[in-house]
Amino acid sequence: MVKDKSTRQAILELLKKSKELSVSGLKEHLDITEMAVRKHLVKLEGEGFIQSRTVRQPMGRPVIFYSLTAEGNGLFPNNYDKVVVELLSDIQETMGNEAIDKLFENREQRMRKTYKRHIFQDDRLHERVKQLVRVQQENGYMAEFSQVEGNEELDKQYMTFEQYNCPIAAIADRYDKPCHCELNLFKEVLGTDQVERVSCIAKGEKSCKYVVKETLGKT
């Protein structure tokens, strides 16, 4: 039986090792009742760390199996960022900076095609910004939108959105190209050059913050 660690952590580790377990399968490794196991599973599933699937049996009741979600797997340490940075360093050393730039430019082109399916150019600019923020939220950037009052004298309106998480922060900390490509991507999918990044996580700031300017009365 698992000892010297929280039951919650023990359940997560068991699912990590076994990929998928039922309540009775988990109980075999834990010094608690099935009811207690279920309580932990309900909480973990509510938090988005595990998922369940029901398997019908030839006889008897269906069995529910539990496994980790992507968020649950993310609770365990990994060296993905370190490995990617090392690979990029090797590419840079053998093929030069141009090869690195080309990799990120290709990534930008792929993302552009995907994003344009979710951002509708016929909508007004502030709606397109909101659509972009939703896409970024789905991609794990913890993005938030805020509308800023317009300046009637200058006939301008300012919108801002912030990203509080950067999934490729370790890479962006080493290379400037990802941030450059992200700004280009936003300009392209929003259909305006009036997009400015005013803060950046890779530069040690709390968020990547963007300001989008719009001439009032125009899209």
WOGI-V924818 format. One record per residue. N is the residue number from 1. SS is DSSP state (hx for helix, st for strand, lp for the rest). NEAR is the number of other C-alpha atoms within 12 Angstrom. D_CENTER is the distance of its C-alpha to the mean C-alpha in Angstrom with 2 decimals. Layout:
n=N ss=SS near=NEAR d_center=D_CENTER
n=N ss=SS near=NEAR d_center=D_CENTER
//
This chain:
n=1 ss=lp near=15 d_center=35.28
n=2 ss=lp near=20 d_center=32.29
n=3 ss=lp near=14 d_center=33.53
n=4 ss=lp near=11 d_center=32.70
n=5 ss=lp near=14 d_center=29.08
n=6 ss=lp near=15 d_center=27.56
n=7 ss=hx near=27 d_center=27.64
n=8 ss=hx near=29 d_center=23.98
n=9 ss=hx near=22 d_center=23.11
n=10 ss=hx near=25 d_center=25.77
n=11 ss=hx near=45 d_center=24.36
n=12 ss=hx near=37 d_center=20.89
n=13 ss=hx near=29 d_center=22.71
n=14 ss=hx near=30 d_center=25.05
n=15 ss=hx near=32 d_center=22.37
n=16 ss=hx near=27 d_center=20.69
n=17 ss=hx near=16 d_center=24.15
n=18 ss=hx near=18 d_center=25.46
n=19 ss=lp near=23 d_center=22.42
n=20 ss=lp near=27 d_center=24.06
n=21 ss=st near=32 d_center=26.77
n=22 ss=st near=29 d_center=28.78
n=23 ss=hx near=31 d_center=29.98
n=24 ss=hx near=22 d_center=33.25
n=25 ss=hx near=23 d_center=31.60
n=26 ss=hx near=38 d_center=29.67
n=27 ss=hx near=25 d_center=32.86
n=28 ss=lp near=18 d_center=34.74
n=29 ss=lp near=24 d_center=32.76
n=30 ss=lp near=29 d_center=32.65
n=31 ss=lp near=21 d_center=35.63
n=32 ss=lp near=24 d_center=34.87
n=33 ss=lp near=18 d_center=35.82
n=34 ss=hx near=19 d_center=33.97
n=35 ss=hx near=16 d_center=33.64
n=36 ss=hx near=20 d_center=31.91
n=37 ss=hx near=29 d_center=29.53
n=38 ss=hx near=26 d_center=28.73
n=39 ss=hx near=18 d_center=28.06
n=40 ss=hx near=29 d_center=25.47
n=41 ss=hx near=35 d_center=23.85
n=42 ss=hx near=21 d_center=23.81
n=43 ss=hx near=17 d_center=22.07
n=44 ss=hx near=27 d_center=19.44
n=45 ss=hx near=25 d_center=18.83
n=46 ss=hx near=16 d_center=18.69
n=47 ss=lp near=15 d_center=15.99
n=48 ss=lp near=21 d_center=13.87
n=49 ss=lp near=30 d_center=14.58
n=50 ss=st near=34 d_center=17.14
n=51 ss=st near=29 d_center=18.30
n=52 ss=st near=26 d_center=21.90
n=53 ss=st near=17 d_center=24.13
n=54 ss=st near=17 d_center=27.84
n=55 ss=st near=16 d_center=30.36
n=56 ss=lp near=12 d_center=33.87
n=57 ss=lp near=10 d_center=36.75
n=58 ss=lp near=8 d_center=40.23
n=59 ss=lp near=8 d_center=41.72
n=60 ss=lp near=8 d_center=40.53
n=61 ss=lp near=10 d_center=37.36
n=62 ss=lp near=13 d_center=33.97
n=63 ss=st near=20 d_center=31.82
n=64 ss=st near=22 d_center=28.25
n=65 ss=st near=26 d_center=26.04
n=66 ss=st near=36 d_center=22.88
n=67 ss=st near=33 d_center=20.03
n=68 ss=st near=32 d_center=16.72
n=69 ss=lp near=24 d_center=13.46
n=70 ss=hx near=15 d_center=10.37
n=71 ss=hx near=20 d_center=9.75
n=72 ss=hx near=28 d_center=13.42
n=73 ss=hx near=22 d_center=13.44
n=74 ss=lp near=19 d_center=10.97
n=75 ss=lp near=17 d_center=13.85
n=76 ss=lp near=19 d_center=16.03
n=77 ss=lp near=12 d_center=16.46
n=78 ss=lp near=11 d_center=15.82
n=79 ss=lp near=12 d_center=16.96
n=80 ss=hx near=17 d_center=14.60
n=81 ss=hx near=20 d_center=14.14
n=82 ss=hx near=18 d_center=17.88
n=83 ss=hx near=14 d_center=18.87
n=84 ss=hx near=21 d_center=17.06
n=85 ss=hx near=22 d_center=18.66
n=86 ss=hx near=17 d_center=21.93
n=87 ss=hx near=18 d_center=21.88
n=88 ss=hx near=28 d_center=21.29
n=89 ss=hx near=20 d_center=24.11
n=90 ss=hx near=16 d_center=26.33
n=91 ss=hx near=19 d_center=25.74
n=92 ss=hx near=20 d_center=26.49
n=93 ss=hx near=14 d_center=29.61
n=94 ss=hx near=13 d_center=30.97
n=95 ss=hx near=16 d_center=30.02
n=96 ss=lp near=15 d_center=29.52
n=97 ss=hx near=19 d_center=27.12
n=98 ss=hx near=16 d_center=27.56
n=99 ss=hx near=19 d_center=25.89
n=100 ss=hx near=28 d_center=22.76
n=101 ss=hx near=23 d_center=22.75
n=102 ss=hx near=20 d_center=23.28
n=103 ss=hx near=23 d_center=20.29
n=104 ss=hx near=28 d_center=17.90
n=105 ss=hx near=23 d_center=20.03
n=106 ss=hx near=19 d_center=19.75
n=107 ss=hx near=20 d_center=15.95
n=108 ss=hx near=28 d_center=16.28
n=109 ss=hx near=21 d_center=18.82
n=110 ss=hx near=17 d_center=16.79
n=111 ss=hx near=25 d_center=13.89
n=112 ss=hx near=27 d_center=16.75
n=113 ss=hx near=16 d_center=18.22
n=114 ss=hx near=18 d_center=15.17
n=115 ss=hx near=30 d_center=14.49
n=116 ss=hx near=25 d_center=18.23
n=117 ss=lp near=16 d_center=18.35
n=118 ss=lp near=25 d_center=16.44
n=119 ss=lp near=29 d_center=18.13
n=120 ss=lp near=21 d_center=21.86
n=121 ss=lp near=22 d_center=24.18
n=122 ss=lp near=16 d_center=26.99
n=123 ss=lp near=18 d_center=25.27
n=124 ss=lp near=21 d_center=25.99
n=125 ss=hx near=34 d_center=23.85
n=126 ss=hx near=35 d_center=22.53
n=127 ss=hx near=25 d_center=21.39
n=128 ss=hx near=33 d_center=19.66
n=129 ss=hx near=43 d_center=17.81
n=130 ss=hx near=30 d_center=16.75
n=131 ss=hx near=29 d_center=15.67
n=132 ss=hx near=42 d_center=13.53
n=133 ss=hx near=34 d_center=11.93
n=134 ss=hx near=24 d_center=11.29
n=135 ss=hx near=28 d_center=9.70
n=136 ss=hx near=31 d_center=7.35
n=137 ss=hx near=22 d_center=6.75
n=138 ss=hx near=18 d_center=6.26
n=139 ss=lp near=19 d_center=3.74
n=140 ss=lp near=20 d_center=1.67
n=141 ss=lp near=25 d_center=4.84
n=142 ss=lp near=23 d_center=7.18
n=143 ss=st near=28 d_center=9.55
n=144 ss=st near=28 d_center=13.16
n=145 ss=st near=29 d_center=16.21
n=146 ss=st near=22 d_center=19.76
n=147 ss=st near=22 d_center=23.00
n=148 ss=st near=17 d_center=25.62
n=149 ss=st near=16 d_center=29.30
n=150 ss=st near=19 d_center=31.05
n=151 ss=st near=15 d_center=33.95
n=152 ss=lp near=13 d_center=36.89
n=153 ss=lp near=9 d_center=39.09
n=154 ss=lp near=13 d_center=36.69
n=155 ss=lp near=15 d_center=35.67
n=156 ss=st near=20 d_center=31.98
n=157 ss=st near=26 d_center=28.91
n=158 ss=st near=28 d_center=25.88
n=159 ss=st near=33 d_center=22.35
n=160 ss=st near=33 d_center=19.56
n=161 ss=st near=37 d_center=15.83
n=162 ss=st near=35 d_center=13.75
n=163 ss=st near=37 d_center=10.29
n=164 ss=lp near=27 d_center=10.43
n=165 ss=lp near=25 d_center=7.63
n=166 ss=lp near=32 d_center=7.63
n=167 ss=lp near=24 d_center=6.07
n=168 ss=lp near=26 d_center=9.58
n=169 ss=hx near=30 d_center=11.58
n=170 ss=hx near=26 d_center=14.24
n=171 ss=hx near=28 d_center=14.93
n=172 ss=hx near=27 d_center=15.07
n=173 ss=hx near=22 d_center=17.37
n=174 ss=hx near=22 d_center=19.67
n=175 ss=lp near=25 d_center=19.65
n=176 ss=lp near=23 d_center=19.99
n=177 ss=hx near=28 d_center=19.38
n=178 ss=hx near=30 d_center=15.54
n=179 ss=hx near=33 d_center=15.91
n=180 ss=hx near=21 d_center=18.97
n=181 ss=hx near=27 d_center=17.39
n=182 ss=hx near=35 d_center=14.56
n=183 ss=hx near=31 d_center=17.45
n=184 ss=hx near=27 d_center=19.48
n=185 ss=hx near=31 d_center=16.84
n=186 ss=hx near=38 d_center=16.65
n=187 ss=hx near=29 d_center=20.44
n=188 ss=hx near=26 d_center=20.90
n=189 ss=hx near=35 d_center=18.84
n=190 ss=hx near=35 d_center=20.19
n=191 ss=lp near=29 d_center=23.62
n=192 ss=lp near=26 d_center=24.69
n=193 ss=lp near=19 d_center=25.31
n=194 ss=lp near=25 d_center=25.28
n=195 ss=st near=28 d_center=21.79
n=196 ss=st near=26 d_center=21.83
n=197 ss=st near=30 d_center=19.37
n=198 ss=st near=20 d_center=21.12
n=199 ss=st near=22 d_center=18.97
n=200 ss=lp near=28 d_center=16.55
n=201 ss=hx near=28 d_center=14.60
n=202 ss=hx near=28 d_center=16.02
n=203 ss=hx near=22 d_center=19.41
n=204 ss=lp near=15 d_center=19.12
n=205 ss=lp near=19 d_center=18.42
n=206 ss=lp near=18 d_center=16.34
n=207 ss=lp near=25 d_center=14.13
n=208 ss=st near=33 d_center=13.92
n=209 ss=st near=33 d_center=16.32
n=210 ss=st near=34 d_center=17.76
n=211 ss=st near=30 d_center=21.10
n=212 ss=st near=37 d_center=22.18
n=213 ss=st near=33 d_center=25.96
n=214 ss=st near=33 d_center=27.83
n=215 ss=st near=22 d_center=31.59
n=216 ss=lp near=20 d_center=32.77
n=217 ss=lp near=13 d_center=34.21
n=218 ss=lp near=15 d_center=32.16
n=219 ss=lp near=21 d_center=28.99
//
